[in-house]
Every structure is written in structure tokens, then in C-alpha cells.
Amino acid sequence: MEFVLDPPHGIGPLRLGLTAEEARAALGTLGPLTPTAFGELAQHLPSGLGFSVGFGVGPTRDRVNAIEVWRPHERDVVRFRDVDVFGLPALEVVERLRCHVDLAPNEDDDGFTARELYLALWRPFAADDDPGEEQGHFFQSVLLARPGYDDTPAEAAARLAAGGESVTDPSDPSVPRIAPPQPADLGTSGRQPGQLGVTLRSARTAAEACVAPVCCRAQRPGRVGPGRVVGG
């Protein structure tokens, strides 16, 4: 099967804003739900492709506020802007997607996040020069959420003041973000729950070495580079 990422709305039958029962029914269209240690909603297909669903607090309480998709080991394909996010090397995915979105490196791990969508690509470590080390050479999961998913209270307040919609409660600095199921629940490894999509962004040496692809340079001569929006 082929699935298309549609941030900030969802993927396949899973959509942000669904109730728990609606999300359960949506996952059920893909096959039997996967039992998890703490009763989270999750799906693990024979290809290795996995889905986990998180629910919000505050304004998004009891509604799906994040969907995480895990890399398959065969057959199934997940695309965004016609880019195979799990089938291509991580840095190639970043280069291609930067033709369309502002994708910035995370500070605390080797993933990348487009906060304006919200789309976050994760891998446990970087192994860009070693294709045989699949855990680090390819992205292992992608998370979709509503813009503002990892806002600080100050950012959430500013978003509301500007007329936007906040998915967090700006008055509560202790509001937690979702914690997806443990890796063992989805047949993956090397991942800590809640790690993806909640880190701040800053430049990393490896990311700074990643130059924008030719398509971007052709669109905006002299105005490309890591983290810059270069296409629409």
C-alpha cells in the first residue's frame, strides 16, 4: 500500500481531531489493532509499517492531536510531496523536502522538524555514510500534529494573540505532550516514547553540511541553505 502524509490533517484514514472511537474505527480499516502495554491505539501491519495515535490535553482533550508512522521493512510506502520518506536516505529526504517546506534540524536528536505544518522526521542516530546501518541512514518514524504541538507556554500565548489556534494551554507550563507507545509495542527499536516532536531546533554540524538540492538552487539562486523555505 501507499500512504500520503497530509500535514496538518493526517494520513490515510487517520485524521487529527478524531475522537478515540473514530480513531479506533479508522485504524480498524487497516487491520486488527495491535495490543499495547498501556492500551494506546496502535496498528502494526505485516510490512512493519506502524501507526500510533496520541490524544491531546487542554483545547484538544480526548481528540487525536498527533499521529506517528513507523518505517516499514518492505512493500508499503509513505510519501510526502512525492518523496518516499522511509525509502530514501535521510539526508536525501531532507534535501528534497526543503524545496517545499522549512525543515530544520532538531537540537536534541538527529531528526528534522517542519514546525509550520507540523511534520517531524526521526531517527535514533545519524549514519549518513553507512547505508548498511538502516536505523541511522534512514528515518525511522514521522510524526504529524497540528501547528503549535511543541509550543512553549509563551509561544502558545503568542499564537493565540495572533489569531491562531493553540493545541496547548498557555497558562499551564506543566502541560505534557503525548507519549507514543514503547518501541516494543510496534516492533521497532532504539526509540524513547515522547522523544519525537518535542525538541527545540538548532543547527547541527551534519545538517549544516547538507546543501539544498539543484531544484532549489534553480528556484532561488543565491538564497538557499539549510532551514530556508525555497519552494511552495
N, C-alpha and C positions, 0 to 999 in steps of 0.2 A: 504494500500500500504506500501511497504518497500522501503526506500531510503538509499543509501550508500554514506557516506561522502568520498570524494576523494580529499583531500588536497594535493597539492595546485592547483587543477584543477577545482573542482566544486562538484555539487551534482545533480543527475538525469539529466534532460535536461539543467540545468543551468550551464554554464561554465564561468570561468574567462576569460576575453579578448573579450567577445561578444560585439557587438555594441548594442545600445539601441533597435533598431528594432529587432535584433536577440534575445535579451533577452526577449523582449515582446512576440515574437513568441514562445520562449521556455516555458515561463510561461503559455502561452495560451494553451499549450498541456495538462496542468493540470486542466484547467477550466477557467471560466471568471476571468479577472483581478479584484482585489479589488480596488475600488475608494479610494484615499488617499487625505489628506488635501492639499498637495503641489504637487500632480502629480507624486509622486515617483512610481516606478514599484514595485508592491507588489501582493501577492497571499495569500488568506486565504481559506483553504479547510474546508469542513464541520466538519472534525475531530478536528479542532482547529489548525492543522499544518499550519504554516505561513511561507512565504518566502518574504524577502525584498532584493533589489538589490541596490548597491551603485556604483557610477562611479568615476573614478579617475581624477586627475589633473596632469599636467606635462607630464611625459612619458606615462601615462595611460589615458590621457584625452579622454573622451567620450567612454571609454571602461569599462566593468564591472571589478571592482577591489576588490569587496567584496560581499559576499553572506551571508545573515543571515537567519537562520532557527529557527522557534519558536516552542516550545513544544506543541504537540497535547494533547487533553484530552481523546482521545480514538482512537482505531484502528490503525492509521498509526504509523510506527516505523522508527526511524532514527538510523543507526548503523555506527560505525567506528571500524575497526579491530574486527568485530563481537560483539561489545559491544553496547548495547542499551543505547544511551547517555541520553535519556529522561526517560526511563522506570525504570532504576536502581537509587538508592540513589546516590547523587553527589559524596560522598567520595569513594563509591564502583567503580564508573566510573573512578575516578582519579587513584585508586589503580590498576585497570585492564589495563588502558591505559599506565601507567608507565612501563608496560612490553614491550612497543613498542616505546614510544616517551618521550622526555624530557618535561614533563608537570609541569610548575612552577606556584605557586600561584601569583595572582595579588596583587599589593600594595594597590590599591585604592578601591577594592571591593572584594567580596567573590568568584570570578571566578578564572579560571586557564587558562594558555596560553602556547601552544607549538609554539614558535616563528619560529623554523626552518621550519615549514610546510606552512602556518601559520594557526593554529586552536585555537580558543578561546571559552571556555565554560563559560557561565554567569548565575548568579542568583542574585537577589537583596539583599539577606542576607543569612546567614548560619543558618540552623535549623536542624543540623545533628542528634539530639537526639529526634526529633519530626516528625515522618512520616506524621502526620496529617497536618503539615504546609507545603503544597506542594511547595509553592513559594521558600522556603529556603531549603527544603530537597532534591529537585531535581533541576537539571539545567533547566533553562527556555529558553535559546537560545544558539545556537552555530554559530560562525562566521568563514567563510573560506576566506582567502585572499592570495595574493602572499607573500612569504617571504620578509620582509622589509616593510610591511604595516604600522607598527608603528615606523619605524626608526626615530631617530633624524637626523637633517642635517649631523652631524658628522658621524653617523652610516651609512647613505646613501652614503656619500662620501667614507667611508672605504669599503663598499660593492662594489662600482664601481671600486675602485682601486684594489680590489682583483679579479676582472674579473667577478663579479656577476652582476645581473640586479637589479636596484633600481626602486621602484614604486613611489618614491618621488623625488622632485627636491632638491638636497643637497645644492643648492645655495640660496634657499628660506626658511628661518626659519619660515615664516608665513603660509606655505602650510597647509591647513586644511585636516583632514581626513574626511571620509564620515560621514554623519549623517543619519542613517536609519530612517524609518517612526516612528511617535509617536506610543506608545503602543496602543492607542485607535484605530488607523488605522488597527491594526492586531488583535484586540480582546484580548490583553494582558494587564497587569497592572504592575505598580511599576518600570518602566524602563525609564531612561532618554535617549533621542536619542544621538547617538555618544559615549555612555559610554563604550560599549564593544569593546575590541581590541585596545584601545589606551592608556592603563595604563602601568606603569612600574612594574617590578616584584620584589618582596622581600618576605622573609619568614613570614608567619603568625603563631600565636600560634596554631590555629586549624589545619592548614595544616601540621605543624611540628609533630602533634600528629598522623598523618596518616602514618602508616608504609607501606612499599611495600608488595604486596601480596606474598603468598607462591611460586607462579610460578616464580616470580622474584628472590626470595632468592635462589631458586634451580638453577637458571641460573648463578648467580654471587655471590657465598657465600661471605659474609662479605663486599660486595661492593654495597649495596643497600641503598636507603634512598630517602627522598623527593627531587624531581627535578633531579634525576640522570637517565640517559639512561641506562636501564638494559636489553634491548632486541632489536631485529631488525626484 
